[in-house]
Amino acid sequence: MEKSGNHHHANESSENHDHKSEDHENKQHSDELHSSTPESQSESSEHSLVEVMEAVDDFIQTLSSEKDPLGEISPAVESFPEAVDSLVSKMESSGLGRDETEDSVFIDAVNRISKSVMRLRELKLDSTPVSSWLNRASSVQHRAVSLLDEEFRHLLDRSREEEKKKNNNNNHHDGSNSDHNNSSTNDSDRCVLQDHEEAEEESFHDFSPESISTLKKIAGAMISAGYEAECCMSYEMSRRHAFKEELTEVGFEGINVEDVQRIGWESLEGEIASWISIVRRCSTVLFPGELSLCNAVFPDQDHSSVRKRLFTGLVSAVTIRFLDFSGAVVLTKRSSEKLFKFLDMYETLRDLIPAVEQSDSDLIQEIKLAQTRLGEAAVTIFGELEKSIKSDNGRTPVPSGAVHPLTRYTMNYLKYACEYKETLDQVFQHYEANQTDNKPEPETKPRQQQREDDEEYKVSAFARQMIRVMELLDANLEIKSRLYRDPSLRFIFLMNNGRYILQKIKGSIEIRDLMGQSWTRKRSTELRQYHKSYQRETWGKVLQCMNQEGLQVNGKVSKPVLKERFKIFNAMFDEIHKTQSTWIVSDEQMQSELRVSISSLVIPAYRSFFGRYKQHLDSGKQTDKYVKYQPEDIESFIDDLFDGNPTSMARKR
């Protein structure tokens, strides 16, 4: 391993005696270490490791405080490289992370020899004994740091392997309890997921507290020794490999632009769902866990730049893949069914930003840019809905005055869109702000002033878009209603569609809140007006037949006029029944309201006319010839109206 060219002198030496009490407790063990040194260095065996470290602390203090240190090195310090070399040999056999006391002794020794080497290199003393000691110490330091680097990578990789085994066991356990899991409620599933995510974050991807402690010590020792680049490289390689395994396990392989453009929308929807799943996992589990791990391994204030650089490097490598996919999806052909997936992706990127706040600002800007492009695509797609309404100019009326397919499609589309109302409001606000910056729109102010009673309209950009769509739909339906030659059917058509729209709005809290109470009241008033217009067009002439005016001649009831009146009533009622029983009013409540209102209008008038003038007709065949309906028959036939099924009067009678 080549040493980094940048060496950093430690600012504090107060930690040099942190483990002295532990060293005294392990004096016998330290003496044994020295008994194994070569005979040529037999003098070092006279000094315990504790005494050697104390002498080295004094030596470092001397190097740090004196401008012209002596060129001689004490016997205790002279033996230090060999003592550390013995520790390296022992740790190569046993490894770090198994005995915390031994780890601390070894790390302290490496820290001391590193400080000594770095200070002597800075001083550049012209002394043969010092140069000889420096060469030996440098060699031992390099060997020690190489071991630390190897142990560092080993601990990182070993913890990852243990995590994989645990996850595999958990997956097997989860599979055996799938029936129980499937019976859980959505809320409990979310709770379990949150608990699982919190557990993962707190344990740093299953790194044990002992492993974290050892990793932190090794990282600190390597950085203090001037091997920051090597330490960071080992850490980043291991964690990148862990991310790669995670992505592979969840099935996200990443698709290039050509693949996205080539595959069909149904297949792409599946890829988007996979993308959303893994990005959300990164946002809620992996990235926060990685930041916690990074903070735990590199906790010192002096390491803040190291933490940021490592975290940025790790999350950038993964995030760029996510953004490449997002950018490719945005380039696909726009169509209305893609809106909701685009919004899902927009929200996913929005939720990703807090998870990478501790990274470089350039990455956050890249995410925001990708999010903006998705938002712009959503605005364009929503605009296609407006275009589709404007361009729907078919000349064939819907049979029986039923709800038009355009009405159903538009309202269902808006209902689903309103499930994303906060997101769409954010998208349209951003769009309107850009439009205002580029080209002011003088229409905005007057439109707002027209709806001063509608607070939602004034504060919600999406509400303004919703109202615009509804206005376009109303205008289109008004045009379509004129395709009906029968004015009565025209009003039935307007009632059907108006009622459908109103019920959709009342049935959705999101739409109702967006449209506002005044708009809803206006729709209800319009429906009542259509109802009155229908009654006037259909039943006005029927009621005129039962008018008393013109029935009497010279103070007596004119039988010919009376007979004509009954004939006209019969013909008109027959025609209405025959025609309007085929019309459709799909809303049961409105159908009932229409029948009740017709009955309350027609039956009392007919019963009065019938009761008053039937006696003026001759009994027998003449009565049956002109009086076709009894008052109770009228109600029965009114109940046939708006069922969409032609009913034979003769068969019914």
C-alpha positions in Angstrom: 0.0 0.0 0.0 1.4 3.4 -1.1 1.2 6.1 1.6 -0.7 9.3 0.8 1.4 12.3 0.1 -0.5 14.5 2.6 0.4 14.1 6.3 -1.6 15.8 9.0 -0.1 16.7 12.4 -2.4 15.9 15.3 -3.6 19.0 17.1 -4.0 17.4 20.4 -1.8 15.1 22.5 -3.9 14.9 25.5 -5.3 11.5 24.5 -1.9 9.9 24.6 -2.4 8.8 28.3 -6.0 7.7 28.0 -5.3 4.0 28.3 -2.5 4.2 31.0 -4.6 2.5 33.7 -5.5 -0.3 31.2 -1.8 -0.6 30.3 -0.8 -1.0 34.0 -3.4 -3.7 34.3 -1.9 -5.5 31.3 1.7 -4.9 32.3 2.5 -8.5 32.4 1.1 -9.0 28.9 3.2 -6.1 27.6 6.4 -7.5 29.2 5.8 -10.8 27.4 5.5 -8.9 24.1 9.0 -7.4 24.7 10.6 -10.7 25.6 9.9 -11.8 22.0 12.0 -9.0 20.4 15.3 -9.9 18.6 18.5 -10.3 20.7 20.1 -7.4 18.8 17.5 -5.2 20.6 17.8 -6.9 24.0 17.9 -3.5 25.7 14.2 -2.9 24.9 13.3 -5.9 27.0 14.4 -4.0 30.1 11.5 -1.6 29.6 7.8 -2.4 29.9 5.5 -1.3 27.1 3.8 1.2 29.5 7.2 2.8 30.3 8.1 2.9 26.6 4.8 4.6 25.7 5.4 7.2 28.5 8.8 7.8 27.2 7.4 8.2 23.7 4.8 10.7 25.0 7.6 12.8 26.5 9.5 12.5 23.3 6.6 13.7 21.3 6.1 16.6 23.7 9.7 17.5 23.4 9.5 17.4 19.6 6.4 19.6 19.7 7.7 22.2 22.1 11.5 22.7 21.4 12.7 24.6 18.4 15.9 22.6 18.3 15.4 19.2 19.8 18.4 17.2 20.9 19.8 14.8 18.3 19.8 11.9 20.8 17.0 9.4 21.5 16.5 7.8 24.9 16.9 4.0 25.1 13.2 3.5 25.9 12.2 5.5 22.8 14.9 3.7 20.8 13.1 0.4 21.4 9.6 1.7 20.5 9.6 0.7 16.7 10.5 -2.9 17.7 7.8 -3.0 20.4 5.2 -1.8 17.9 6.5 -4.3 15.3 5.8 -7.0 17.8 2.3 -5.7 18.4 1.7 -5.8 14.6 2.9 -9.4 14.4 0.5 -10.3 17.3 -2.4 -8.5 15.7 -1.8 -10.1 12.4 -2.4 -13.4 14.0 -5.3 -12.5 16.2 -6.9 -9.7 14.3 -8.7 -6.6 15.7 -12.1 -6.5 17.1 -11.7 -9.6 19.4 -10.2 -7.9 22.5 -11.0 -4.3 23.2 -8.1 -3.8 25.5 -5.6 -5.3 23.1 -7.1 -3.2 20.3 -6.7 0.0 22.4 -3.1 -0.8 23.2 -2.3 -1.4 19.6 -4.2 1.7 18.3 -2.5 3.9 21.0 0.9 2.5 19.9 0.2 3.2 16.2 -1.0 6.8 17.1 2.2 7.5 19.0 4.6 6.2 16.4 2.7 8.1 13.7 2.9 11.3 15.6 6.6 10.8 16.2 7.3 10.0 12.5 5.3 13.0 11.2 6.9 15.4 13.6 10.4 14.2 12.8 9.7 14.5 9.1 8.6 18.1 9.7 11.7 19.0 11.6 14.1 17.4 9.1 16.9 16.9 11.7 20.4 16.3 10.5 21.2 13.5 12.9 22.3 10.0 12.1 20.7 8.4 15.2 17.4 10.3 14.5 17.5 9.3 10.9 18.1 5.7 11.7 15.2 5.7 14.2 12.9 7.5 11.8 13.6 4.9 9.0 12.8 2.0 11.4 9.7 3.8 12.8 8.4 4.7 9.3 8.7 1.1 8.2 6.9 -0.2 11.2 4.3 2.5 10.8 3.6 1.5 7.2 3.3 -2.1 8.2 0.9 -1.2 11.1 -1.3 1.1 8.9 -1.4 -1.6 6.2 -2.7 -4.0 8.9 -5.2 -1.4 10.0 -6.4 -0.9 6.4 -6.8 -4.6 5.9 -8.7 -5.0 9.2 -10.8 -2.0 8.4 -12.0 -3.5 5.1 -12.4 -6.9 6.7 -14.7 -5.5 9.5 -16.8 -3.6 6.9 -17.2 -6.6 4.7 -17.7 -9.1 7.5 -20.5 -7.0 9.0 -22.1 -6.9 5.5 -22.0 -10.6 5.2 -23.5 -11.1 8.6 -26.3 -8.7 7.6 -27.0 -10.7 4.4 -27.3 -13.9 6.4 -29.6 -12.3 8.9 -31.7 -10.9 6.1 -31.9 -14.3 4.4 -33.1 -15.8 7.7 -35.6 -13.0 8.2 -36.9 -13.5 4.6 -37.3 -17.2 5.3 -39.1 -16.5 8.5 -41.4 -13.9 6.9 -42.3 -16.4 4.1 -43.4 -18.9 6.7 -45.7 -16.4 8.2 -47.1 -15.0 5.0 -50.6 -15.9 5.9 -50.4 -13.9 9.1 -48.8 -11.0 7.3 -51.5 -10.9 4.6 -54.2 -10.6 7.2 -52.6 -7.6 8.8 -54.1 -4.2 8.2 -52.4 -1.5 6.1 -51.8 0.6 9.2 -50.1 -2.3 11.1 -48.0 -3.1 8.0 -46.8 0.5 7.9 -46.1 0.3 11.7 -44.0 -2.8 11.3 -42.2 -1.3 8.3 -41.3 1.8 10.3 -40.1 -0.2 13.3 -38.0 -2.3 10.9 -36.5 0.7 9.3 -35.7 2.4 12.7 -34.1 -0.8 13.8 -31.9 -0.9 10.7 -30.9 2.7 11.1 -30.0 2.4 14.8 -27.9 -0.7 14.2 -26.1 0.8 11.2 -27.0 -2.0 8.8 -26.4 -4.6 11.6 -22.9 -3.3 12.5 -22.5 -4.3 16.1 -21.5 -1.6 18.7 -18.1 -3.4 19.0 -17.5 -3.3 15.3 -18.5 0.4 15.2 -16.0 1.1 18.0 -13.2 -0.7 16.3 -13.9 0.9 12.9 -13.9 4.3 14.6 -10.5 3.7 16.2 -9.0 2.4 13.0 -10.3 5.3 11.0 -9.0 7.8 13.5 -5.6 6.1 13.6 -5.2 6.0 9.8 -6.3 9.6 9.3 -3.9 10.8 12.1 -1.1 8.8 10.4 -1.7 10.6 7.1 -3.5 7.8 5.4 -6.9 9.5 5.0 -7.1 8.8 1.3 -6.5 5.1 1.8 -9.0 4.9 4.7 -11.7 6.7 2.7 -11.0 4.5 -0.4 -11.5 1.3 1.6 -14.6 2.6 3.3 -16.2 3.8 0.0 -15.4 0.6 -1.9 -17.0 -1.5 0.7 -20.1 0.6 1.1 -20.6 1.0 -2.7 -20.4 -2.8 -3.0 -23.1 -3.1 -0.3 -25.3 -0.7 -2.2 -24.8 -2.6 -5.4 -25.9 -5.8 -3.6 -28.9 -4.1 -2.2 -30.0 -2.8 -5.6 -29.5 -6.3 -7.1 -31.5 -8.0 -4.4 -34.6 -5.7 -5.0 -34.3 -6.3 -8.8 -33.4 -2.8 -10.0 -30.9 -3.2 -12.8 -31.4 0.3 -14.3 -32.6 0.9 -17.8 -31.0 3.1 -20.3 -32.8 5.8 -22.4 -33.1 3.5 -25.4 -34.8 0.8 -23.4 -37.3 3.2 -21.8 -38.2 4.5 -25.3 -38.5 1.1 -26.7 -40.6 -0.9 -24.2 -44.4 -0.5 -23.9 -46.1 1.5 -21.2 -47.4 -1.5 -19.3 -43.8 -2.9 -19.0 -42.5 0.5 -18.2 -45.1 0.9 -15.4 -43.6 -2.1 -13.7 -40.1 -0.7 -14.0 -41.3 2.6 -12.5 -42.9 0.8 -9.6 -39.6 -1.0 -9.0 -37.7 2.4 -9.2 -40.1 4.0 -6.7 -39.7 1.1 -4.3 -35.9 1.2 -4.2 -35.7 5.0 -4.2 -38.1 5.1 -1.2 -36.1 2.5 0.5 -33.0 4.6 0.0 -34.8 7.6 1.3 -36.1 6.0 4.5 -33.6 3.3 5.3 -30.4 3.1 3.3 -29.3 6.7 3.1 -30.2 7.7 6.7 -28.5 4.4 7.8 -25.4 5.2 5.7 -25.2 8.7 7.1 -25.5 7.4 10.7 -22.8 4.8 10.0 -20.5 7.5 8.4 -21.1 9.8 11.4 -20.3 6.9 13.8 -17.1 5.8 12.1 -15.8 9.4 11.5 -17.3 11.2 14.5 -14.6 13.9 15.1 -15.2 17.5 14.3 -12.0 17.4 12.3 -13.6 14.7 10.1 -16.6 16.7 8.9 -15.3 17.2 5.4 -14.4 13.4 5.3 -18.0 12.5 6.3 -19.5 14.8 3.7 -17.2 13.6 1.0 -17.8 10.0 1.7 -21.6 10.3 2.1 -21.8 12.4 -1.1 -19.7 9.8 -3.0 -21.9 6.9 -1.8 -25.3 8.5 -2.4 -24.3 10.2 -5.6 -23.3 7.0 -7.3 -26.7 5.5 -6.6 -28.8 8.6 -7.0 -27.3 9.4 -10.5 -28.7 6.0 -11.7 -32.1 7.0 -10.3 -32.0 10.3 -12.0 -30.9 8.8 -15.3 -34.0 6.6 -15.2 -36.2 9.5 -14.3 -34.9 11.6 -17.2 -35.5 8.7 -19.6 -39.1 8.3 -18.5 -39.7 12.1 -18.9 -38.6 11.8 -22.6 -41.3 9.2 -23.4 -44.4 10.2 -25.4 -46.9 12.1 -23.2 -50.3 10.6 -22.6 -53.0 11.1 -20.0 -52.6 7.7 -18.3 -49.0 8.6 -17.4 -49.8 11.5 -15.2 -50.2 9.6 -12.0 -46.9 7.6 -12.4 -45.1 10.9 -13.2 -46.6 12.3 -10.0 -45.5 9.3 -8.0 -42.0 9.7 -9.3 -42.1 13.5 -8.5 -43.1 12.8 -4.9 -40.4 10.1 -4.6 -37.7 12.5 -5.6 -39.1 15.2 -3.4 -38.9 12.8 -0.4 -35.4 11.8 -1.4 -34.0 15.4 -0.9 -34.1 15.4 2.9 -32.2 12.1 2.9 -29.3 13.6 1.0 -29.2 17.0 2.7 -25.9 16.3 4.3 -24.3 15.6 0.8 -22.9 18.1 -1.7 -25.3 20.8 -2.8 -24.7 19.9 -6.5 -26.4 16.5 -6.0 -29.5 18.2 -4.4 -29.7 20.6 -7.4 -29.6 17.6 -9.7 -32.5 16.0 -7.9 -34.5 19.2 -7.9 -33.8 19.6 -11.7 -35.1 16.0 -12.3 -38.1 16.7 -10.1 -38.8 20.0 -12.0 -38.8 18.1 -15.4 -41.3 15.6 -14.0 -43.4 18.4 -12.8 -43.3 20.1 -16.2 -44.3 16.8 -17.9 -47.2 16.5 -15.4 -48.4 20.1 -16.3 -48.2 19.2 -20.0 -50.1 15.9 -19.5 -52.8 17.7 -17.5 -53.0 20.3 -20.3 -53.7 17.4 -22.7 -57.0 16.8 -20.7 -58.0 20.4 -21.5 -57.2 19.8 -25.2 -59.1 16.6 -25.3 -62.2 18.3 -23.9 -62.0 21.2 -26.4 -61.5 18.8 -29.3 -64.3 16.4 -28.4 -66.8 17.8 -31.0 -68.7 14.7 -32.1 -71.9 15.3 -33.8 -73.8 12.3 -32.6 -75.8 12.8 -29.4 -75.6 10.2 -26.6 -78.7 8.0 -26.9 -81.5 8.6 -24.3 -79.8 11.7 -22.9 -77.4 9.6 -20.7 -74.2 10.7 -19.1 -71.7 11.5 -21.8 -68.5 9.4 -21.8 -66.4 12.6 -21.8 -68.1 13.6 -18.5 -67.3 10.2 -16.9 -63.8 10.2 -18.1 -63.1 13.8 -17.1 -64.6 13.5 -13.6 -62.9 10.2 -12.8 -59.6 11.6 -14.1 -60.0 14.6 -11.8 -61.0 12.4 -8.9 -57.8 10.5 -9.2 -55.8 13.7 -9.8 -57.2 15.2 -6.6 -55.6 12.4 -4.6 -52.3 14.2 -5.6 -53.7 17.7 -4.9 -50.9 18.9 -2.7 -48.3 17.7 -5.2 -50.2 19.1 -8.2 -50.6 22.4 -6.4 -46.9 22.5 -5.9 -46.3 21.6 -9.6 -48.7 24.3 -10.9 -47.4 26.9 -8.5 -43.9 26.3 -9.8 -45.2 26.4 -13.4 -47.1 29.6 -12.8 -44.1 31.2 -11.1 -42.0 30.4 -14.2 -44.7 31.7 -16.5 -44.9 34.9 -14.6 -41.2 35.4 -14.7 -41.1 34.7 -18.4 -44.3 36.2 -19.6 -46.8 38.0 -17.3 -50.4 36.8 -17.6 -52.9 39.7 -17.3 -55.8 37.2 -17.0 -54.8 36.0 -13.6 -56.0 39.0 -11.6 -59.4 39.5 -13.1 -60.2 35.7 -12.8 -59.3 35.9 -9.1 -61.4 38.9 -8.6 -64.4 37.1 -10.1 -64.1 34.5 -7.3 -63.4 36.6 -4.3 -65.7 34.5 -2.2 -63.7 31.4 -3.0 -60.6 31.4 -0.8 -59.4 28.0 -2.2 -59.3 29.5 -5.7 -57.2 32.4 -4.6 -54.6 30.3 -2.8 -54.4 27.1 -4.8 -52.8 26.9 -8.3 -54.3 23.5 -8.8 -57.8 24.7 -7.9 -57.5 27.3 -10.7 -56.7 24.5 -13.1 -59.6 22.4 -11.9 -62.1 25.2 -12.3 -60.7 25.9 -15.8 -61.3 22.2 -16.7 -64.8 22.3 -15.3 -65.6 25.4 -17.3 -64.4 23.7 -20.5 -66.4 20.6 -19.7 -69.5 22.7 -19.1 -69.1 24.6 -22.3 -68.6 21.4 -24.2 -71.7 19.8 -22.7 -73.8 22.8 -23.5 -72.8 22.4 -27.2 -73.6 18.7 -27.1 -77.0 19.3 -25.6 -78.0 21.3 -28.7 -77.6 18.1 -30.8 -80.9 16.9 -29.4 -83.9 18.1 -31.4 -86.3 17.5 -28.5 -85.8 20.4 -26.0 -87.0 18.1 -23.2 -84.3 15.5 -23.9 -81.8 18.3 -24.1 -82.6 19.2 -20.4 -82.6 15.6 -19.4 -79.1 15.3 -20.9 -77.9 18.4 -19.0 -79.5 17.1 -15.8 -77.9 13.7 -16.1 -74.4 15.2 -16.7 -74.8 18.0 -14.2 -76.0 15.5 -11.5 -73.1 13.1 -12.3 -70.6 16.0 -11.9 -72.1 17.2 -8.7 -72.2 13.7 -7.1 -68.6 13.2 -8.0 -67.7 16.4 -6.3 -69.8 15.7 -3.2 -68.3 12.2 -3.0 -64.7 13.5 -3.0 -63.6 15.7 -0.1 -60.5 16.7 -2.1 -62.5 17.9 -5.1 -65.2 19.5 -2.9 -62.5 21.5 -1.0 -60.8 22.5 -4.2 -63.9 23.7 -6.0 -65.3 25.6 -3.1 -68.8 25.9 -1.6 -70.0 28.7 -3.9 -69.2 26.7 -7.0 -71.1 23.7 -5.6 -74.1 25.9 -4.8 -74.0 27.3 -8.3 -74.1 23.8 -9.8 -77.1 22.8 -7.6 -78.9 25.9 -8.8 -78.2 25.1 -12.4 -79.6 21.6 -11.9 -82.9 23.0 -10.5 -83.1 25.3 -13.5 -82.7 22.4 -15.9 -85.5 20.5 -13.9 -87.9 23.5 -14.2 -87.1 23.9 -17.9 -87.8 20.2 -18.5 -91.2 20.5 -16.8 -92.1 23.5 -18.8 -91.1 22.0 -22.1 -92.7 18.6 -21.5 -95.7 19.1 -19.3 -96.7 22.8 -20.0 -98.8 21.9 -23.0 -100.3 18.9 -21.2 -101.5 21.1 -18.4 -103.0 23.5 -20.9 -105.3 20.7 -22.2 -106.9 20.6 -18.8 -107.5 24.4 -18.6 -111.1 25.3 -18.1 -110.9 28.2 -20.5 -112.8 27.6 -23.8 -114.7 24.7 -22.5 -118.0 26.5 -22.0 -120.2 28.0 -24.8 -123.1 30.2 -23.7 -122.6 29.1 -20.1 -122.7 25.4 -20.9 -119.9 22.8 -21.3 -119.3 22.1 -25.0 -119.1 18.4 -25.5 -117.2 18.6 -28.8 -114.6 20.8 -27.2 -114.4 18.6 -24.1 -114.0 15.5 -26.2 -111.2 17.2 -28.2 -109.5 18.1 -25.0 -109.5 14.5 -23.7 -108.3 13.3 -27.1 -105.4 15.8 -27.1 -104.5 14.8 -23.5 -104.5 11.1 -24.4 -102.3 11.7 -27.5 -99.8 13.9 -25.7 -99.5 11.6 -22.7 -99.2 8.5 -24.9 -96.4 10.2 -26.9 -94.6 11.3 -23.7 -94.9 7.9 -22.2 -93.7 6.2 -25.3 -90.7 8.5 -25.8 -89.6 9.3 -22.3 -89.8 5.7 -21.0 -86.8 5.1 -23.3 -84.9 8.0 -21.8 -82.3 7.3 -19.1 -81.9 9.0 -15.7 -79.2 6.9 -14.2 -79.1 8.6 -10.8 -81.9 6.9 -8.8 -82.5 9.9 -6.5 -82.9 12.3 -9.4 -85.1 9.8 -11.2 -87.3 9.6 -8.2 -87.4 13.4 -7.8 -88.4 13.8 -11.4 -91.2 11.3 -11.1 -92.5 12.8 -7.9 -92.4 16.3 -9.3 -94.2 15.2 -12.4 -96.8 13.4 -10.4 -97.4 16.3 -8.1 -97.9 18.5 -11.1 -100.0 16.4 -13.4 -102.1 14.0 -11.3 -103.9 16.6 -9.2 -104.7 18.6 -12.3 -106.0 15.5 -14.2 -107.9 14.3 -11.2 -109.7 17.6 -10.9 -110.3 17.8 -14.7 -111.5 14.2 -14.8 -113.8 14.5 -11.8 -115.3 17.7 -13.0 -116.0 17.0 -16.7 -116.4 13.2 -17.0 -120.1 13.5 -16.2 -120.6 15.7 -19.2 -119.7 12.8 -21.5 -122.3 10.1 -22.4 -121.8 7.0 -20.4 -120.8 3.7 -22.1 -118.7 3.5 -25.2 -118.4 7.2 -25.6 -116.8 7.6 -22.2 -114.3 4.8 -22.9 -113.6 6.2 -26.3 -112.5 9.6 -25.0 -111.5 8.9 -21.3 -108.5 6.6 -21.8 -106.9 7.0 -18.4 -108.2 6.8 -14.9 -106.4 9.2 -12.4 -104.7 6.2 -10.8 -103.4 5.1 -14.2 -101.4 8.3 -14.6 -99.2 7.7 -11.6 -98.5 4.1 -12.8 -97.4 5.3 -16.2 -95.3 8.2 -14.8 -93.3 5.5 -12.9 -92.3 4.1 -16.3 -90.5 7.2 -17.3 -86.7 7.4 -17.5 -86.1 3.7 -17.2 -84.5 3.3 -20.6 -87.0 0.6 -21.5 -89.9 1.2 -23.9 -93.1 0.0 -22.3 -96.2 -1.0 -24.3 -99.2 0.8 -22.9 -101.6 -1.7 -24.3 -99.8 -4.6 -22.7 -99.6 -2.8 -19.4 -103.2 -1.8 -19.5 
